[in-house]
Amino acid sequence: MREDGGREAQLVAYLLGTSAEARPSTAGLRAALMQKLPDYFVPSVFIWMERFPYSSNGKVDRRSLPPPPADQATAERPATLTNDQQGNDIVAVLRDAWGKVLQRHSVDVDENFFDAGGSSLGLVEIQSQLSQRLGRKIPIVLLFANPTIRSAAAALSAASAASEADGDRRSDRAALMRGKFDRAKARRKAG
């Protein structure tokens, strides 16, 4: 874990390798680790070094390790949204929350939150922001299971639709019960 200059802590992998040709790609490393580890244990940044800096007692000097780049190792891609998502408030709220936590001006809708440098604590902060802005409780499990803006927006929309349908069923049930109550009350008065 690395914390630098007010930026959120992120998991950084420092790797040894002298030949750039012999190094596996960052995408390959990430894919291999994703098969073995949960998303939040996969480093968000990989930094290759020719040698580690050592302290006088022979241990790796962590303070001398280079900081991760301010803009993550992967270049930001322009967002590509479908027409129905461009006007979607949930996508806008998610983008804003992701950007604040990741301290970036733009976030791609298909970029994995953890790959972009996010952490589980950052996801909890996003959950809090979403709950406040959307006016409903957002399960943290939903965000962990949907680590991209596009997938989280779809899941939140589906959860909202299911909640509204459940609310409609409850109000229908309540109206039915009121009707039964009113009829029973009328029968008692008549009889």
HULIN-V262911 format. One record per residue. SS is DSSP state (h for helix, s for strand, l for the rest). PHI is phi in radians with two decimals (none if undefined). Layout:
SS_PHI ; SS_PHI
This chain:
l_none ; s_-2.38 ; l_-2.11 ; l_-2.36 ; l_0.77 ; l_1.41 ; l_-1.36 ; l_-1.13 ; l_-1.07 ; s_-2.46 ; l_-1.52 ; s_-2.08 ; s_-1.81 ; s_-1.81 ; s_-2.09 ; s_-1.68 ; l_-3.13 ; l_-1.69 ; l_-1.74 ; l_-1.11 ; l_-1.23 ; l_-1.45 ; l_-1.35 ; l_-1.24 ; l_-1.23 ; h_-1.05 ; h_-1.11 ; h_-1.14 ; h_-1.07 ; h_-1.08 ; h_-1.11 ; h_-1.13 ; h_-1.20 ; h_-1.12 ; h_-1.28 ; h_-1.84 ; l_-2.17 ; l_-1.16 ; h_-0.87 ; h_-1.30 ; h_-1.71 ; l_-1.47 ; l_-1.01 ; l_-1.51 ; s_-2.37 ; s_-2.03 ; s_-2.09 ; s_-1.54 ; s_-2.35 ; l_-1.38 ; l_-2.74 ; l_-1.48 ; l_-1.37 ; s_-2.03 ; l_-1.46 ; l_-1.13 ; l_-1.63 ; l_1.55 ; l_-1.66 ; s_-1.11 ; l_-1.50 ; h_-1.09 ; h_-1.19 ; h_-1.60 ; l_-1.19 ; l_-1.17 ; l_-1.26 ; l_-1.14 ; l_-1.10 ; l_-1.07 ; l_-1.73 ; l_-0.88 ; l_-1.02 ; l_-1.58 ; l_-1.21 ; l_-1.28 ; l_-1.71 ; l_-1.17 ; l_-1.22 ; l_-2.15 ; l_-1.97 ; l_-1.33 ; h_-0.99 ; h_-1.25 ; h_-1.49 ; h_-1.07 ; l_-1.65 ; l_-1.34 ; h_-1.10 ; h_-1.08 ; h_-1.06 ; h_-1.11 ; h_-1.15 ; h_-1.11 ; h_-1.04 ; h_-1.12 ; h_-1.14 ; h_-1.03 ; h_-1.06 ; h_-1.11 ; h_-1.22 ; h_-1.45 ; l_0.99 ; l_-2.33 ; l_-1.37 ; l_-2.33 ; l_-2.32 ; l_-1.28 ; l_-1.18 ; l_-1.85 ; l_-1.47 ; l_-1.20 ; l_-0.98 ; l_-1.28 ; l_-1.14 ; l_-1.43 ; l_1.89 ; l_-1.34 ; l_-2.26 ; h_-1.11 ; h_-1.17 ; h_-1.12 ; h_-1.18 ; h_-1.15 ; h_-1.13 ; h_-1.10 ; h_-1.00 ; h_-1.10 ; h_-1.08 ; h_-1.14 ; h_-1.04 ; h_-1.18 ; h_-1.33 ; h_-1.63 ; l_1.25 ; l_-2.67 ; l_-1.32 ; l_-1.92 ; l_-1.17 ; h_-1.09 ; h_-1.06 ; h_-1.07 ; h_-1.28 ; h_-1.13 ; h_-1.31 ; l_-2.26 ; l_-1.44 ; l_-2.01 ; h_-1.08 ; h_-1.06 ; h_-1.23 ; h_-1.16 ; h_-1.11 ; h_-1.12 ; h_-1.16 ; h_-1.16 ; h_-1.12 ; h_-1.13 ; h_-1.14 ; h_-1.15 ; h_-1.11 ; h_-1.14 ; h_-1.14 ; h_-1.14 ; h_-1.12 ; h_-1.14 ; h_-1.12 ; h_-1.10 ; h_-1.10 ; h_-1.14 ; h_-1.21 ; h_-1.11 ; h_-1.11 ; h_-1.13 ; h_-1.13 ; h_-1.10 ; h_-1.14 ; h_-1.09 ; h_-1.08 ; h_-1.11 ; h_-1.10 ; h_-1.09 ; h_-1.13 ; h_-1.13 ; h_-1.13 ; h_-1.13 ; h_-1.15 ; h_-1.13 ; h_-1.17 ; h_-1.28 ; l_-1.77
